[in-house]
Amino acid sequence: MSRRTRKHPEKGVIRDQVCDLNDSELSSLIRDLRFSTRLDQAALAEAEREQRRRKRRKAASTPA
């Protein structure tokens, strides 16, 4: 567990929830959170990171 996650355990919970979403749910969440409050900024950031991770994994798994 990283120092940041220990300091802010809610970030680990958010990460777990975001990782469980499928691609379209993830995109919808990002779109919705962009127009919401500051409290949702951590969730937005985590959802965007997960989306980038998935794109990188997908690009890495497809042969060049």
N, C-alpha and C positions, 0 to 999 in steps of 0.2 A: 504494500500500500504506500503510495507516495506521501510525502509530507503534506502536500496540498490537500489530498483527500482526507488525511487524518485531521487536518485543521478545519476542513469543511466537509463533514460526512455527507451532507445533502448532495454534494457533487457526485459522489459515488452512486447514490440512489438514482440521480438523474441519468447518469451514464448507463446504468443497468436498464432503466426504462427506455431510453433512446435506442439502445442496442436491440431491444426486442421488437422494434417497429419494422415493417417492411418498407421498401423504397418509396412507395407512393404515400404512405403514412408519414414517413420522415419528411418528404417534400412539403406535405400539407402542414405539418407542425412548424417547419421553418417559416413558411409563408404566414401562418397565423401569428407566430411569436414576433415577427418583425414589426407588427403593429401594436404590440402590447406593452405592458409596464416594465419598469426597471427590474422588478423581481423576476421576470421571466428571461432576463438577459443571460443568466447562467445556463438556462435550458436551451436558449437559442444558440449560444456558443457551442454547447456540447452537441447539439443536433447537427450544426454545420461541420464540426470536426468529424463526426461519425460519417456524414455524407462524403467528405473528402477521403476518409479512410476507405470507404467502400469503393470509390472511384479508383483509388490507387490499387486496391486489391484486384479489382476487375481488370484494370490495365495490365497488371503484373501477371495475371493468370491467362490472358489471351496471348497466343504466340505472335511474335512480331512479323 
